[in-house]
Amino acid sequence: MRIKVAPKILSWARQRAGLEIDALLKTFPKIREWEQGTARPTLKQLEAYARKTYLPVGVFFLPEPPQEELPIPDFRIMGGKSQRLPSPDLLDTIYMCQQRQEWYRDFARVHKHQQFDFIGSKTVTDDIIHTAKEIINTIHFNLDQRQQLRTWTDAFRLFVEKVEEQGIMVMISGVVGSNNYRKLDPKEFRGFVLVDNLAPLIFINAKDTISAKIFTLAHELVHLWLGESGVSDMLMDRIPDKETERWCNQIAAEMLVPLESISAEYGANRDLLQEIQRLAQHYKVSTLVVLRRILDMGAISEEIFWNTWNEEFDRLIKLESRSGNGGDFYRTLGVRISKRFARALVISTLEGQTLFRDAYRMLGIKKNSTFNEIAHQFGL
């Protein structure tokens, strides 16, 4: 039996998933004819095509492609223009995190957790230095602590731990759920935040560099104090047009590289590239963040900034392409879905308050033995 599907729906689904026709010909030899309306897929073929394009099969029975929008504010800017339509990977990641947040909110209510006073406690008119100090003091992660750590990885790990200790879930992943074939693109987004008084959640794109992820976490933290959810791509090579992003960037930069500190630490007579690498190690942030702060304090011209930025950005991209991936599943689970969330979910399931099937779905697992090992890892 052949299924009547609007050709525009088939074309839209393929383009939405970022797929070229040539890449689909082996699996779907008639894809061109489908899109031209001269042939129709069988139900089995349509179901396979739906899986390939990350869509429910019911979508293909619509007369027109649905209008998809991000479920949270979009603060991304690419090349001075609003970012392209969200990819299925970004959308599915946000939906997944919203489901986890909804579950944890109910868990927090049952266990009578207190609401967080800092959520939405600031506005973009508040003082930058004072706000940055307030956030740092709340999460207990200051410059002295960072300077005692050996690597950016150590600093980022401690930063995440400090944030989670305050009741904020931090999820860090480079793929959609547990699907290693669906990698998240840091050029599309670096992170997002879902604001909630009981279940605040920050997601960090793990495909970004370690030093960049530190800034992303700081940036999304500021969004919580501001009380605004959103998805961001907070590069430091420009001043964002949107007031919210501009303010969040300024606070995050001050949190990680205080202007007073770098003004005293910066060696104006030293080679700039060597100096930003030294200061990046000193502050445990990206060299690009350091470079931006040097510009902020008026120590270099915009021409020098741009020339150095482009050279350093290219160097970091090359380093990133050589970095390794992977890791032990059980050790990385708490990083990917938040130790706070994972532990609460396992406890609730063992106590009979959450169905095992729901726990498996949110944990991204299928086997009971895997669940038992996760419980063991948490000492349960």
Contacts in CASP RR format, 6 or more apart in sequence:
PFRMAT RR
TARGET T0000
AUTHOR 0000-0000-0000
METHOD contacts of the structure
MODEL  1
MRIKVAPKILSWARQRAGLEIDALLKTFPKIREWEQGTARPTLKQLEAYA
RKTYLPVGVFFLPEPPQEELPIPDFRIMGGKSQRLPSPDLLDTIYMCQQR
QEWYRDFARVHKHQQFDFIGSKTVTDDIIHTAKEIINTIHFNLDQRQQLR
TWTDAFRLFVEKVEEQGIMVMISGVVGSNNYRKLDPKEFRGFVLVDNLAP
LIFINAKDTISAKIFTLAHELVHLWLGESGVSDMLMDRIPDKETERWCNQ
IAAEMLVPLESISAEYGANRDLLQEIQRLAQHYKVSTLVVLRRILDMGAI
SEEIFWNTWNEEFDRLIKLESRSGNGGDFYRTLGVRISKRFARALVISTL
EGQTLFRDAYRMLGIKKNSTFNEIAHQFGL
1 42 0 8 1.000
1 43 0 8 1.000
2 40 0 8 1.000
2 41 0 8 1.000
2 42 0 8 1.000
3 40 0 8 1.000
3 41 0 8 1.000
3 42 0 8 1.000
3 43 0 8 1.000
3 46 0 8 1.000
3 60 0 8 1.000
4 40 0 8 1.000
5 34 0 8 1.000
5 40 0 8 1.000
5 41 0 8 1.000
5 46 0 8 1.000
5 60 0 8 1.000
5 61 0 8 1.000
6 62 0 8 1.000
6 63 0 8 1.000
6 64 0 8 1.000
7 34 0 8 1.000
7 35 0 8 1.000
7 36 0 8 1.000
7 37 0 8 1.000
8 64 0 8 1.000
8 65 0 8 1.000
9 59 0 8 1.000
9 60 0 8 1.000
9 62 0 8 1.000
9 64 0 8 1.000
9 65 0 8 1.000
10 31 0 8 1.000
10 34 0 8 1.000
10 35 0 8 1.000
10 49 0 8 1.000
10 60 0 8 1.000
11 35 0 8 1.000
12 65 0 8 1.000
13 49 0 8 1.000
13 50 0 8 1.000
13 53 0 8 1.000
13 55 0 8 1.000
13 59 0 8 1.000
13 60 0 8 1.000
13 65 0 8 1.000
14 20 0 8 1.000
14 21 0 8 1.000
14 24 0 8 1.000
14 31 0 8 1.000
14 35 0 8 1.000
14 53 0 8 1.000
16 53 0 8 1.000
16 55 0 8 1.000
16 68 0 8 1.000
16 85 0 8 1.000
16 87 0 8 1.000
16 88 0 8 1.000
17 52 0 8 1.000
17 53 0 8 1.000
17 54 0 8 1.000
17 87 0 8 1.000
17 88 0 8 1.000
18 87 0 8 1.000
19 52 0 8 1.000
19 53 0 8 1.000
21 31 0 8 1.000
21 32 0 8 1.000
21 35 0 8 1.000
24 31 0 8 1.000
24 52 0 8 1.000
25 31 0 8 1.000
25 32 0 8 1.000
27 48 0 8 1.000
27 52 0 8 1.000
28 34 0 8 1.000
28 41 0 8 1.000
28 45 0 8 1.000
28 48 0 8 1.000
28 49 0 8 1.000
28 52 0 8 1.000
30 39 0 8 1.000
30 41 0 8 1.000
33 39 0 8 1.000
34 40 0 8 1.000
34 41 0 8 1.000
41 49 0 8 1.000
46 57 0 8 1.000
46 60 0 8 1.000
47 57 0 8 1.000
49 60 0 8 1.000
50 56 0 8 1.000
50 57 0 8 1.000
50 58 0 8 1.000
50 59 0 8 1.000
50 60 0 8 1.000
53 88 0 8 1.000
54 88 0 8 1.000
54 89 0 8 1.000
54 92 0 8 1.000
54 182 0 8 1.000
55 88 0 8 1.000
59 66 0 8 1.000
68 85 0 8 1.000
68 86 0 8 1.000
68 91 0 8 1.000
69 86 0 8 1.000
70 86 0 8 1.000
70 90 0 8 1.000
70 91 0 8 1.000
70 94 0 8 1.000
70 231 0 8 1.000
71 94 0 8 1.000
71 95 0 8 1.000
71 98 0 8 1.000
72 94 0 8 1.000
72 192 0 8 1.000
72 194 0 8 1.000
72 229 0 8 1.000
72 230 0 8 1.000
72 231 0 8 1.000
73 228 0 8 1.000
73 229 0 8 1.000
73 230 0 8 1.000
73 231 0 8 1.000
74 82 0 8 1.000
74 83 0 8 1.000
74 86 0 8 1.000
74 230 0 8 1.000
74 231 0 8 1.000
75 230 0 8 1.000
75 231 0 8 1.000
75 232 0 8 1.000
75 233 0 8 1.000
75 240 0 8 1.000
75 242 0 8 1.000
75 244 0 8 1.000
75 245 0 8 1.000
76 82 0 8 1.000
76 83 0 8 1.000
76 188 0 8 1.000
76 189 0 8 1.000
76 231 0 8 1.000
76 232 0 8 1.000
76 233 0 8 1.000
77 83 0 8 1.000
77 233 0 8 1.000
77 238 0 8 1.000
77 240 0 8 1.000
77 241 0 8 1.000
77 242 0 8 1.000
77 245 0 8 1.000
78 84 0 8 1.000
78 187 0 8 1.000
78 233 0 8 1.000
80 238 0 8 1.000
80 241 0 8 1.000
83 188 0 8 1.000
83 189 0 8 1.000
83 233 0 8 1.000
84 188 0 8 1.000
86 188 0 8 1.000
87 185 0 8 1.000
87 188 0 8 1.000
89 176 0 8 1.000
89 182 0 8 1.000
89 183 0 8 1.000
89 184 0 8 1.000
89 185 0 8 1.000
89 188 0 8 1.000
90 184 0 8 1.000
90 188 0 8 1.000
90 189 0 8 1.000
90 231 0 8 1.000
92 176 0 8 1.000
92 177 0 8 1.000
92 182 0 8 1.000
93 173 0 8 1.000
93 176 0 8 1.000
93 177 0 8 1.000
93 184 0 8 1.000
93 203 0 8 1.000
94 192 0 8 1.000
94 194 0 8 1.000
94 203 0 8 1.000
94 231 0 8 1.000
96 176 0 8 1.000
96 177 0 8 1.000
97 171 0 8 1.000
97 192 0 8 1.000
97 194 0 8 1.000
97 201 0 8 1.000
97 203 0 8 1.000
98 194 0 8 1.000
99 362 0 8 1.000
100 169 0 8 1.000
100 171 0 8 1.000
100 201 0 8 1.000
100 337 0 8 1.000
100 338 0 8 1.000
100 341 0 8 1.000
100 362 0 8 1.000
101 169 0 8 1.000
101 194 0 8 1.000
101 196 0 8 1.000
101 199 0 8 1.000
101 201 0 8 1.000
102 199 0 8 1.000
103 345 0 8 1.000
103 354 0 8 1.000
103 358 0 8 1.000
103 362 0 8 1.000
104 169 0 8 1.000
104 198 0 8 1.000
104 199 0 8 1.000
104 201 0 8 1.000
104 341 0 8 1.000
104 344 0 8 1.000
105 196 0 8 1.000
105 198 0 8 1.000
105 199 0 8 1.000
107 344 0 8 1.000
107 345 0 8 1.000
107 348 0 8 1.000
108 198 0 8 1.000
108 199 0 8 1.000
109 198 0 8 1.000
110 353 0 8 1.000
113 198 0 8 1.000
115 197 0 8 1.000
115 198 0 8 1.000
116 166 0 8 1.000
116 167 0 8 1.000
116 197 0 8 1.000
116 198 0 8 1.000
116 200 0 8 1.000
116 224 0 8 1.000
118 135 0 8 1.000
118 138 0 8 1.000
118 224 0 8 1.000
118 225 0 8 1.000
119 195 0 8 1.000
119 196 0 8 1.000
119 197 0 8 1.000
119 200 0 8 1.000
119 224 0 8 1.000
119 225 0 8 1.000
119 227 0 8 1.000
120 195 0 8 1.000
120 224 0 8 1.000
120 225 0 8 1.000
120 226 0 8 1.000
120 227 0 8 1.000
120 228 0 8 1.000
121 225 0 8 1.000
122 131 0 8 1.000
122 225 0 8 1.000
122 226 0 8 1.000
122 227 0 8 1.000
123 226 0 8 1.000
124 226 0 8 1.000
124 243 0 8 1.000
124 244 0 8 1.000
124 247 0 8 1.000
128 247 0 8 1.000
128 250 0 8 1.000
128 251 0 8 1.000
128 254 0 8 1.000
129 254 0 8 1.000
129 258 0 8 1.000
129 259 0 8 1.000
131 222 0 8 1.000
131 225 0 8 1.000
131 251 0 8 1.000
132 251 0 8 1.000
132 252 0 8 1.000
132 254 0 8 1.000
132 255 0 8 1.000
132 258 0 8 1.000
134 225 0 8 1.000
135 221 0 8 1.000
135 222 0 8 1.000
135 225 0 8 1.000
135 251 0 8 1.000
135 255 0 8 1.000
136 142 0 8 1.000
136 255 0 8 1.000
138 166 0 8 1.000
139 162 0 8 1.000
139 163 0 8 1.000
139 165 0 8 1.000
139 166 0 8 1.000
139 221 0 8 1.000
140 162 0 8 1.000
140 165 0 8 1.000
141 158 0 8 1.000
141 159 0 8 1.000
141 162 0 8 1.000
141 163 0 8 1.000
143 258 0 8 1.000
143 261 0 8 1.000
143 283 0 8 1.000
145 158 0 8 1.000
146 155 0 8 1.000
146 158 0 8 1.000
146 283 0 8 1.000
146 284 0 8 1.000
147 282 0 8 1.000
147 283 0 8 1.000
147 284 0 8 1.000
149 155 0 8 1.000
149 158 0 8 1.000
149 284 0 8 1.000
151 284 0 8 1.000
152 210 0 8 1.000
152 211 0 8 1.000
152 214 0 8 1.000
152 284 0 8 1.000
152 285 0 8 1.000
153 210 0 8 1.000
154 284 0 8 1.000
155 214 0 8 1.000
155 284 0 8 1.000
156 210 0 8 1.000
156 213 0 8 1.000
156 214 0 8 1.000
156 217 0 8 1.000
156 284 0 8 1.000
159 214 0 8 1.000
159 217 0 8 1.000
159 218 0 8 1.000
160 170 0 8 1.000
160 172 0 8 1.000
160 217 0 8 1.000
160 335 0 8 1.000
163 170 0 8 1.000
163 202 0 8 1.000
163 217 0 8 1.000
163 221 0 8 1.000
164 170 0 8 1.000
164 338 0 8 1.000
164 339 0 8 1.000
164 340 0 8 1.000
167 200 0 8 1.000
167 340 0 8 1.000
168 200 0 8 1.000
168 201 0 8 1.000
168 202 0 8 1.000
168 221 0 8 1.000
168 224 0 8 1.000
168 340 0 8 1.000
169 199 0 8 1.000
169 200 0 8 1.000
169 201 0 8 1.000
169 202 0 8 1.000
169 338 0 8 1.000
169 340 0 8 1.000
169 341 0 8 1.000
170 201 0 8 1.000
170 202 0 8 1.000
170 204 0 8 1.000
170 217 0 8 1.000
170 338 0 8 1.000
171 201 0 8 1.000
171 202 0 8 1.000
171 203 0 8 1.000
171 204 0 8 1.000
171 336 0 8 1.000
171 337 0 8 1.000
171 338 0 8 1.000
171 341 0 8 1.000
172 203 0 8 1.000
172 204 0 8 1.000
172 206 0 8 1.000
172 213 0 8 1.000
172 335 0 8 1.000
172 336 0 8 1.000
173 184 0 8 1.000
173 203 0 8 1.000
173 205 0 8 1.000
173 206 0 8 1.000
173 335 0 8 1.000
173 336 0 8 1.000
173 337 0 8 1.000
174 183 0 8 1.000
174 184 0 8 1.000
174 205 0 8 1.000
174 206 0 8 1.000
174 207 0 8 1.000
175 181 0 8 1.000
175 182 0 8 1.000
175 183 0 8 1.000
175 184 0 8 1.000
176 182 0 8 1.000
176 184 0 8 1.000
177 336 0 8 1.000
177 364 0 8 1.000
178 336 0 8 1.000
178 364 0 8 1.000
178 365 0 8 1.000
183 207 0 8 1.000
184 205 0 8 1.000
184 206 0 8 1.000
184 207 0 8 1.000
185 207 0 8 1.000
186 205 0 8 1.000
186 207 0 8 1.000
186 208 0 8 1.000
186 212 0 8 1.000
187 233 0 8 1.000
188 233 0 8 1.000
189 205 0 8 1.000
189 231 0 8 1.000
189 232 0 8 1.000
189 233 0 8 1.000
190 204 0 8 1.000
190 205 0 8 1.000
190 208 0 8 1.000
190 212 0 8 1.000
190 213 0 8 1.000
190 216 0 8 1.000
190 232 0 8 1.000
190 233 0 8 1.000
190 234 0 8 1.000
191 202 0 8 1.000
191 203 0 8 1.000
191 204 0 8 1.000
191 205 0 8 1.000
191 216 0 8 1.000
191 220 0 8 1.000
191 231 0 8 1.000
191 232 0 8 1.000
191 233 0 8 1.000
192 202 0 8 1.000
192 203 0 8 1.000
192 220 0 8 1.000
192 229 0 8 1.000
192 230 0 8 1.000
192 231 0 8 1.000
192 232 0 8 1.000
193 200 0 8 1.000
193 201 0 8 1.000
193 202 0 8 1.000
193 203 0 8 1.000
193 220 0 8 1.000
193 223 0 8 1.000
193 224 0 8 1.000
193 229 0 8 1.000
193 230 0 8 1.000
194 200 0 8 1.000
194 201 0 8 1.000
194 202 0 8 1.000
194 203 0 8 1.000
194 229 0 8 1.000
194 230 0 8 1.000
195 223 0 8 1.000
195 224 0 8 1.000
195 227 0 8 1.000
195 228 0 8 1.000
195 229 0 8 1.000
200 224 0 8 1.000
201 338 0 8 1.000
202 217 0 8 1.000
202 220 0 8 1.000
202 221 0 8 1.000
202 224 0 8 1.000
203 220 0 8 1.000
204 213 0 8 1.000
204 216 0 8 1.000
204 217 0 8 1.000
204 220 0 8 1.000
205 213 0 8 1.000
205 216 0 8 1.000
206 213 0 8 1.000
206 335 0 8 1.000
206 336 0 8 1.000
208 216 0 8 1.000
209 286 0 8 1.000
209 316 0 8 1.000
209 319 0 8 1.000
209 320 0 8 1.000
209 323 0 8 1.000
211 280 0 8 1.000
211 284 0 8 1.000
211 285 0 8 1.000
211 286 0 8 1.000
211 287 0 8 1.000
211 289 0 8 1.000
212 286 0 8 1.000
212 288 0 8 1.000
214 256 0 8 1.000
214 284 0 8 1.000
214 285 0 8 1.000
214 286 0 8 1.000
215 234 0 8 1.000
215 236 0 8 1.000
215 252 0 8 1.000
215 253 0 8 1.000
215 256 0 8 1.000
215 285 0 8 1.000
215 286 0 8 1.000
215 289 0 8 1.000
216 232 0 8 1.000
216 234 0 8 1.000
218 251 0 8 1.000
218 252 0 8 1.000
218 255 0 8 1.000
218 256 0 8 1.000
219 232 0 8 1.000
219 234 0 8 1.000
219 248 0 8 1.000
219 249 0 8 1.000
219 252 0 8 1.000
220 232 0 8 1.000
221 252 0 8 1.000
221 255 0 8 1.000
222 247 0 8 1.000
222 248 0 8 1.000
222 251 0 8 1.000
222 252 0 8 1.000
222 255 0 8 1.000
223 229 0 8 1.000
223 230 0 8 1.000
223 232 0 8 1.000
223 244 0 8 1.000
223 248 0 8 1.000
225 251 0 8 1.000
226 244 0 8 1.000
226 247 0 8 1.000
226 248 0 8 1.000
228 244 0 8 1.000
232 245 0 8 1.000
232 248 0 8 1.000
234 240 0 8 1.000
234 245 0 8 1.000
234 248 0 8 1.000
234 249 0 8 1.000
234 252 0 8 1.000
235 288 0 8 1.000
236 249 0 8 1.000
236 253 0 8 1.000
236 286 0 8 1.000
236 288 0 8 1.000
236 289 0 8 1.000
236 291 0 8 1.000
236 292 0 8 1.000
237 288 0 8 1.000
237 292 0 8 1.000
237 306 0 8 1.000
237 309 0 8 1.000
237 313 0 8 1.000
239 246 0 8 1.000
239 249 0 8 1.000
240 246 0 8 1.000
240 249 0 8 1.000
253 289 0 8 1.000
253 292 0 8 1.000
253 293 0 8 1.000
253 296 0 8 1.000
256 283 0 8 1.000
256 284 0 8 1.000
256 285 0 8 1.000
256 289 0 8 1.000
257 279 0 8 1.000
257 283 0 8 1.000
257 285 0 8 1.000
257 289 0 8 1.000
257 290 0 8 1.000
257 293 0 8 1.000
259 293 0 8 1.000
259 296 0 8 1.000
259 297 0 8 1.000
262 279 0 8 1.000
262 283 0 8 1.000
262 290 0 8 1.000
262 293 0 8 1.000
262 294 0 8 1.000
262 297 0 8 1.000
263 297 0 8 1.000
265 279 0 8 1.000
265 282 0 8 1.000
266 275 0 8 1.000
266 279 0 8 1.000
266 294 0 8 1.000
266 297 0 8 1.000
266 299 0 8 1.000
267 275 0 8 1.000
268 299 0 8 1.000
270 278 0 8 1.000
272 294 0 8 1.000
272 300 0 8 1.000
272 304 0 8 1.000
272 308 0 8 1.000
273 308 0 8 1.000
273 311 0 8 1.000
273 312 0 8 1.000
276 287 0 8 1.000
276 290 0 8 1.000
276 291 0 8 1.000
276 294 0 8 1.000
276 308 0 8 1.000
276 312 0 8 1.000
277 287 0 8 1.000
279 287 0 8 1.000
279 290 0 8 1.000
280 286 0 8 1.000
280 287 0 8 1.000
280 289 0 8 1.000
280 290 0 8 1.000
283 289 0 8 1.000
283 290 0 8 1.000
286 316 0 8 1.000
287 312 0 8 1.000
287 316 0 8 1.000
288 309 0 8 1.000
288 312 0 8 1.000
288 313 0 8 1.000
288 316 0 8 1.000
291 305 0 8 1.000
291 308 0 8 1.000
291 309 0 8 1.000
291 312 0 8 1.000
292 305 0 8 1.000
294 300 0 8 1.000
294 305 0 8 1.000
295 302 0 8 1.000
295 305 0 8 1.000
300 308 0 8 1.000
326 332 0 8 1.000
330 373 0 8 1.000
330 374 0 8 1.000
330 377 0 8 1.000
331 377 0 8 1.000
333 342 0 8 1.000
333 363 0 8 1.000
333 374 0 8 1.000
333 377 0 8 1.000
334 342 0 8 1.000
337 362 0 8 1.000
337 363 0 8 1.000
342 363 0 8 1.000
342 374 0 8 1.000
342 378 0 8 1.000
343 378 0 8 1.000
343 380 0 8 1.000
345 354 0 8 1.000
345 359 0 8 1.000
345 362 0 8 1.000
345 363 0 8 1.000
346 359 0 8 1.000
346 371 0 8 1.000
346 374 0 8 1.000
346 375 0 8 1.000
346 378 0 8 1.000
346 380 0 8 1.000
347 380 0 8 1.000
348 354 0 8 1.000
348 359 0 8 1.000
349 355 0 8 1.000
349 356 0 8 1.000
349 359 0 8 1.000
349 371 0 8 1.000
350 375 0 8 1.000
350 380 0 8 1.000
356 368 0 8 1.000
356 371 0 8 1.000
359 371 0 8 1.000
360 366 0 8 1.000
360 371 0 8 1.000
363 371 0 8 1.000
363 374 0 8 1.000
365 371 0 8 1.000
365 374 0 8 1.000
END
